[in-house]
């Protein structure tokens, strides 16, 4: 089973396209509906985006 995506992994994202490939929800198949899985993926992406923007060493 793959690891979850955490905020500290935002340091490894260099381009916006990498975000789509980098976000992984290890419990995606356990979600009740595909809609809930998509919602969770969106939350992971938002968390990573906030981390990237708040990382002042990045810019």
Order of alpha helices (4+ residues) and beta strands (2+ residues): alpha-alpha
